[in-house]
Amino acid sequence: MVLVSNQVVREDWRKAKSLVAEMLTKHEGSIKTLRRYEERRLAYPIKGNLRATYYLTYFEMPGANVPALRRDMELSESVLRNLVLAVDAVPEEEIAQAALEEDADYTVPEPPADDEPDVEEVSETEDEDIEDEEEVLVGDGDDL
């Protein structure tokens, strides 16, 4: 699973997909499936992004090449996060899902605009931080 910045996906989702594919093939990976899985809001900002697009891929690669792949993904400005796991086989339904994406008629829904953090959430957090600081700073003088 690879989380790609929506800035890249908005330019061209196939370009973002090829970015992932190029990283895999660079490290002698043989791609079994690679598809746009989902676009969603992140639980917290990553590299200034509030939303990201997930790409799910199944691939074969020599085990010795996986650390270099992970390093390339970590250094990429477009890749926000990645997770590499070992599996026994590619699920049949995943093969079917990836094949649907290869159709010429396949269209990807436009990703929504990045979510802005709620102003109330930010101001409440700042107020709590200020109150905590006041409690630390205010004392009876015996603590010194």
ABEGO torsion letter per residue (X at the ends): XBBBBAAAAAABAAAAAAAAAAAAAAAGBBBABBBBABBBBBABBBGGBABBBBBBBBBBBBAAAAAAAAAAAAABAABABBBBBBBABBBAAAAAAAAAAABAABBBBBBBBBBBBBAAAAAAAAAAAAAAAAAAABBAGAAX
